[in-house]
Amino acid sequence: MISKTTELKKLPLFEQCNHSDLEQLLNKPHKRQFFEAKSSVLRHGDPYLSLMAITEGTVEVRMGSDEGREIVVEHVSGPQLLAPIFLYAEDNSMLVEITTITDAVIWYINRDAFHNFMRQYPHIMSAFLLAISGQARFLAGKVRSFATKGLQGRVLEHLDNHDSITNIALVAEMLGVARPSLSRILSKMQSDGHIVRTKKGFVRK
């Protein structure tokens, strides 16, 4: 079994740290927790109290509405931070739900201890700011796509990012539409020559 510091160094946030620095951080409150597949990690409305990171496995980040509509925001595979933009928010209650897709290992690092660690090591602060800026840009791109593009445009954008569409039900959730609506637009796009169906699924022509 690898050491805790070696596992943490897999994260881009900590890859420039030496083991002694990370041991100093791990002397503060933290938790390493194993989750089985299809387990709830955080629910909508839960407070985000610790820096969270996934080092093994994959989770699904999903957003729902009071009307029951749900959108898959993204799939996150380790090693990556989980929802870091919530960590120092004045209202840090979760706006999304996080559920494991596979077995996963998730770390929780005390918020105050991490803040002091960043003050001691400015390169960690820079890496954290880069991480939350990247996530903010990703989410802004999601909002822009929903606000400015029709379903066909969002399908083409999805294909640009993921190469193919194999699971229509899953992609429908990610795009925030009903499965029949996505099936219809895929058939139309195929007829219009924008996409073709292959053994890999639907791909751009």
N, C-alpha and C positions, 0 to 999 in steps of 0.2 A: 504494500500500500504506500502510495506517495505521501509525503508530508503535507500538512496544511498549507505551509508557505509555498510549496511547489505548486499546489493546486490553485492557490490564489494568483500566482504569477502567470497563470494561463490567461487571466483577464487582461485586456489591453490597458486598463486603468493601473494595474500594478506590475506590468511586465518590466519596467525600468527599476523597480525596487530590489534591494538586496534582501536576503532572507532575514537578517537581523532587524531590518526596519519593519518587516511584516510581523516578525515575532513580537515586536514592541506593540504593534496594533492589536495583535491577537491576545495580548495580556489584558486588554479591555473587553467588556462584555460583547460576545458574539455567539452565533449559533450556526452550525452546519446541519441541515435537515434533509433527509431522504424522503421523496414523495413517489408513490406508485403512480403509474399511468392513470389518467382520468381523475386525478385528485384536485380539489380546489385549493389554490394557494392563497389568493386574496379575492374577496368579494367586493362588489360595488358598495361604496360607503365606508369600507374598512379604513382606518387610519394607516398611513404609511409611516411607520415609526423608525425603521432602520434602513440603511442602505442594503438593497437586495441585489444578489447576483446569482446567475445560474452558471454552474461550471460543467454540468453534465446533463444531457437530455434536451427536450424541446417542450416549450409551453405555448399555449394559445392565449392571446390577449383579445378579449371580446368586449364590445360595448353594446348595451341594450337600452331600450326606451321603455317608458311606462306603458306604451301600447303593445309591448311584446316583440317589437322589431329588434333584431340583433345584427350586428356587423362584426365580422372578424377583422380586427385592426391589423394584426400581424402575428406571425409565428416567430418565436425567438428561440434560437438554439445556443447552448453554451459553447464557449465561455463568453458571456455578455452580462452587462448590468440590466436590471429589470426596473423599468419605470423610474429612472433616477430623477426626472423633472419634478416628481412629487415630494422629494426628500425635504427640501427647505421651504416649501410653499406655506403661506400663512394658513390656508385651508388645505391640509394634506390628505383629505379623505379621497379614496380612490374613485375615479370616474369610469373605470374599466374593471373587468374581472379577469383573473389569470388562472388558467387551468392547465395541468400537465397533459401533454399528448403522449409522452413516453415516461418511463421512470426518469426521475430527475433529482439532482442535488442542488439545493438552493442555500445560499449563505445569507445571514443577517448580521450586519455590522452596526454597532451602536452609532446613532447619528452624531452625538456630541463627541464621541471618541474619534469618529472619522473627520469631523470638523477640525479638531485639534491636530489630527494627523496631517491634514491639508495645510494648515498654518505652518507646521514644522517642515513640510516638504512641498515647496511651491510647485514642483513639477507634477505632483499628484493633483494639485488644484487645477493646473492647466489641463491635465488629461480629463479631469472630471467636467470642467467647463466645455471642453471639446465634445464629450459624450452627451451632455444635456443639450448642447447646441445642435448636434446631429439629430437627436431625437425630436427636438422642436421643429427642425426643418422637415423631417420625415412626416410629422403629424400635420404641419402646414401644407405639405404637398398632398396629403390625403384629403384635407378640407377643400383645397383648391380644386382637386379632381372632382369631388362631389358637387361643388358649387358651379363649376364652369363647363364641365364636360357631360355630354349625354352618355347613355349606356354604351353605345358603340365605341366612343372615345375611351371610356374607362376599360373596355375589354382590350382594345389595342394597347393601352398603357400597361395593363396587366401582362399581356403577352411580351411586351418589351422587357418587363422586369423578371418574368418567370419562364419565358420561352414557349410554354405550351399550356393548354387547359386539358387536363385529364379527368378531374373530378368536378363535374358541373355543380353538384350540390355545395361543395366546399367553396368554389369560386363565387357562387351566387351569394353565399354568406359574406365573403370578403368584399364583394361589391355592393352589398346592401340591397339586393333585389330578390324577388321570388325566383325559384328555379325555372318555372315555365317561361318567365320573361327572358331569362338568360338563354334558355334553349331556343326561343324564337329568334333572338337577335343573332345567335350563332348560326342558325340556319340561313337567315337573311344575308349575313356577312359572307357565308360560304357561297351562296347563290350569286352575290355581287362580285365575288372573286377577291375579297380582302383576306380571307383565310382559307386553309385547306384542312381536311381531316386526314391524319396519318395514324400509324400505329402508336405514336407518342401522344395522340390527341389532336386538338385543334392548334394549329400553328399559323403564323403570319405567312402569307404567300410571298 
